[in-house]
């Protein structure tokens, strides 16, 4: 039980470290991560960019960005990466950058065939890689080889002033008792 509690506390420390580090991974309409409102209003190819922003530098990222159900009629086609990709954005991916990179890093371009039929204010979050071995967090590797949690951000498809984007993926509310119960045997 002691090891489980220690692992749980270590996980919480990683989340705090990620927030302190400032690493975010988000979905954007541009490859520099400046606009988190994606427009789907015509039929044709739709490129959506995943950008990792790191203030202290990172060498890799691990996450998923599956197409949300509210992107009605859109079909995921492929990922395009400048680096090497293990997996894909829809089912979980790891992307090593090859060097220590600071600031915005265009990690991957997701290509969809869209019909301009996505719902207004369709939320598009970056989520953890769903594979059980990953641990349920969006992850990055810092320039010292340490794996730390990053903050996944939420974009909007066909957004307006009532549906802002760029905020962290909401965390489920829990109580201290629920947290302790997770780590008890």
C-alpha positions as a Python dict, from the first residue, in 0.01 Angstrom:
ca = {
    (1, 'X'): (0, 0, 0),
    (2, 'X'): (285, 239, 85),
    (3, 'X'): (425, 210, -272),
    (4, 'X'): (81, 280, -417),
    (5, 'X'): (41, 593, -205),
    (6, 'X'): (392, 705, -299),
    (7, 'X'): (310, 650, -668),
    (8, 'X'): (-10, 851, -627),
    (9, 'X'): (168, 1139, -457),
    (10, 'X'): (440, 1128, -726),
    (11, 'X'): (163, 1151, -991),
    (12, 'X'): (18, 1458, -821),
    (13, 'X'): (365, 1615, -806),
    (14, 'X'): (404, 1552, -1182),
    (15, 'X'): (78, 1736, -1251),
    (16, 'X'): (189, 2030, -1036),
    (17, 'X'): (529, 2026, -1211),
    (18, 'X'): (362, 2035, -1553),
    (19, 'X'): (154, 2336, -1457),
    (20, 'X'): (464, 2503, -1312),
    (21, 'X'): (661, 2418, -1628),
    (22, 'X'): (385, 2557, -1844),
    (23, 'X'): (387, 2282, -2111),
    (24, 'X'): (63, 2272, -2308),
    (25, 'X'): (-50, 2067, -2605),
    (26, 'X'): (-344, 2197, -2803),
    (27, 'X'): (-536, 2170, -3128),
    (28, 'X'): (-521, 2479, -3351),
    (29, 'X'): (-617, 2612, -3692),
    (30, 'X'): (-254, 2719, -3754),
    (31, 'X'): (82, 2551, -3704),
    (32, 'X'): (214, 2811, -3458),
    (33, 'X'): (-67, 2763, -3206),
    (34, 'X'): (-218, 3111, -3223),
    (35, 'X'): (-583, 3031, -3308),
    (36, 'X'): (-777, 2760, -3128),
    (37, 'X'): (-1096, 2817, -3331),
    (38, 'X'): (-1115, 2572, -3622),
    (39, 'X'): (-1355, 2657, -3904),
    (40, 'X'): (-1544, 2375, -4079),
    (41, 'X'): (-1777, 2550, -4325),
    (42, 'X'): (-1694, 2395, -4663),
    (43, 'X'): (-1655, 2051, -4817),
    (44, 'X'): (-1295, 1943, -4865),
    (45, 'X'): (-968, 1877, -4689),
    (46, 'X'): (-937, 2022, -4339),
    (47, 'X'): (-597, 2048, -4172),
    (48, 'X'): (-591, 2071, -3794),
    (49, 'X'): (-260, 2130, -3617),
    (50, 'X'): (-140, 1992, -3283),
    (51, 'X'): (109, 2231, -3123),
    (52, 'X'): (319, 2167, -2812),
    (53, 'X'): (422, 2487, -2634),
    (54, 'X'): (709, 2441, -2389),
    (55, 'X'): (869, 2718, -2186),
    (56, 'X'): (1161, 2507, -2060),
    (57, 'X'): (1214, 2277, -2356),
    (58, 'X'): (1100, 1927, -2447),
    (59, 'X'): (1218, 1641, -2665),
    (60, 'X'): (893, 1443, -2712),
    (61, 'X'): (520, 1437, -2647),
    (62, 'X'): (255, 1169, -2594),
    (63, 'X'): (-119, 1231, -2625),
    (64, 'X'): (-431, 1159, -2827),
    (65, 'X'): (-664, 1394, -3015),
    (66, 'X'): (-953, 1181, -3142),
    (67, 'X'): (-1210, 1350, -3366),
    (68, 'X'): (-1504, 1457, -3149),
    (69, 'X'): (-1852, 1329, -3239),
    (70, 'X'): (-1972, 1687, -3295),
    (71, 'X'): (-1751, 1708, -3607),
    (72, 'X'): (-2046, 1562, -3795),
    (73, 'X'): (-1959, 1419, -4135),
    (74, 'X'): (-1583, 1472, -4100),
    (75, 'X'): (-1360, 1172, -4170),
    (76, 'X'): (-1010, 1137, -4028),
    (77, 'X'): (-766, 1055, -4310),
    (78, 'X'): (-413, 1071, -4170),
    (79, 'X'): (-146, 1242, -3965),
    (80, 'X'): (144, 1428, -4122),
    (81, 'X'): (452, 1475, -3905),
    (82, 'X'): (793, 1632, -3957),
    (83, 'X'): (926, 1393, -3693),
    (84, 'X'): (877, 1022, -3633),
    (85, 'X'): (535, 914, -3503),
    (86, 'X'): (446, 599, -3309),
    (87, 'X'): (70, 540, -3335),
    (88, 'X'): (-164, 816, -3448),
    (89, 'X'): (-356, 1104, -3299),
    (90, 'X'): (-687, 919, -3302),
    (91, 'X'): (-576, 619, -3095),
    (92, 'X'): (-271, 757, -2908),
    (93, 'X'): (63, 880, -3032),
    (94, 'X'): (421, 938, -2922),
    (95, 'X'): (627, 1191, -3115),
    (96, 'X'): (1001, 1230, -3048),
    (97, 'X'): (1132, 1566, -3173),
    (98, 'X'): (1498, 1467, -3208),
    (99, 'X'): (1626, 1775, -3023),
    (100, 'X'): (1537, 1991, -2725),
    (101, 'X'): (1275, 2238, -2849),
    (102, 'X'): (1144, 2548, -2670),
    (103, 'X'): (841, 2757, -2757),
    (104, 'X'): (580, 2632, -3003),
    (105, 'X'): (653, 2299, -3170),
    (106, 'X'): (424, 2191, -3451),
    (107, 'X'): (398, 1825, -3349),
    (108, 'X'): (153, 1690, -3609),
    (109, 'X'): (-102, 1791, -3871),
    (110, 'X'): (-425, 1593, -3865),
    (111, 'X'): (-593, 1569, -4206),
    (112, 'X'): (-971, 1530, -4228),
    (113, 'X'): (-1219, 1528, -4513),
    (114, 'X'): (-1495, 1758, -4389),
    (115, 'X'): (-1835, 1855, -4523),
    (116, 'X'): (-1887, 2184, -4341),
    (117, 'X'): (-2138, 2017, -4113),
    (118, 'X'): (-1964, 2027, -3774),
    (119, 'X'): (-2186, 2155, -3496),
    (120, 'X'): (-2128, 2509, -3361),
    (121, 'X'): (-1908, 2526, -3050),
    (122, 'X'): (-1782, 2171, -3105),
    (123, 'X'): (-1520, 2113, -2835),
    (124, 'X'): (-1198, 1943, -2947),
    (125, 'X'): (-972, 1847, -2653),
    (126, 'X'): (-623, 1702, -2644),
    (127, 'X'): (-638, 1393, -2422),
    (128, 'X'): (-397, 1143, -2271),
    (129, 'X'): (-280, 849, -2479),
    (130, 'X'): (-545, 589, -2383),
    (131, 'X'): (-302, 296, -2364),
    (132, 'X'): (-294, 152, -2010),
    (133, 'X'): (85, 172, -1980),
    (134, 'X'): (86, 551, -2021),
    (135, 'X'): (-86, 645, -1695),
    (136, 'X'): (-375, 869, -1796),
    (137, 'X'): (-195, 1198, -1858),
    (138, 'X'): (-82, 1405, -2152),
    (139, 'X'): (296, 1360, -2129),
    (140, 'X'): (614, 1529, -2244),
    (141, 'X'): (978, 1442, -2206),
    (142, 'X'): (1183, 1735, -2086),
    (143, 'X'): (1534, 1809, -2209),
    (144, 'X'): (1684, 1614, -1916),
    (145, 'X'): (1501, 1294, -2014),
    (146, 'X'): (1233, 1321, -1743),
    (147, 'X'): (873, 1232, -1829),
    (148, 'X'): (633, 1493, -1691),
    (149, 'X'): (266, 1572, -1733),
    (150, 'X'): (156, 1849, -1968),
    (151, 'X'): (-176, 2030, -1988),
    (152, 'X'): (-407, 1929, -2273),
    (153, 'X'): (-604, 2223, -2411),
    (154, 'X'): (-951, 2246, -2564),
    (155, 'X'): (-1015, 2400, -2906),
    (156, 'X'): (-1349, 2473, -3069),
    (157, 'X'): (-1475, 2389, -3414),
    (158, 'X'): (-1705, 2660, -3553),
    (159, 'X'): (-1670, 2865, -3237),
    (160, 'X'): (-1812, 3203, -3151),
    (161, 'X'): (-1801, 3439, -2852),
    (162, 'X'): (-2015, 3202, -2643),
    (163, 'X'): (-1768, 2914, -2668),
    (164, 'X'): (-1415, 3030, -2587),
    (165, 'X'): (-1122, 2798, -2652),
    (166, 'X'): (-769, 2753, -2526),
    (167, 'X'): (-854, 2645, -2174),
    (168, 'X'): (-732, 2324, -2005),
    (169, 'X'): (-927, 2002, -2047),
    (170, 'X'): (-1159, 1990, -1742),
    (171, 'X'): (-1058, 1761, -1460),
    (172, 'X'): (-1321, 1548, -1292),
    (173, 'X'): (-1407, 1676, -946),
    (174, 'X'): (-1310, 1450, -660),
    (175, 'X'): (-1288, 1461, -285),
    (176, 'X'): (-988, 1385, -65),
    (177, 'X'): (-1166, 1066, 44),
    (178, 'X'): (-1208, 954, -318),
    (179, 'X'): (-842, 1028, -384),
    (180, 'X'): (-731, 824, -80),
    (181, 'X'): (-962, 540, -184),
    (182, 'X'): (-789, 522, -520),
    (183, 'X'): (-463, 434, -348),
    (184, 'X'): (-590, 198, -77),
    (185, 'X'): (-561, -176, -114),
}
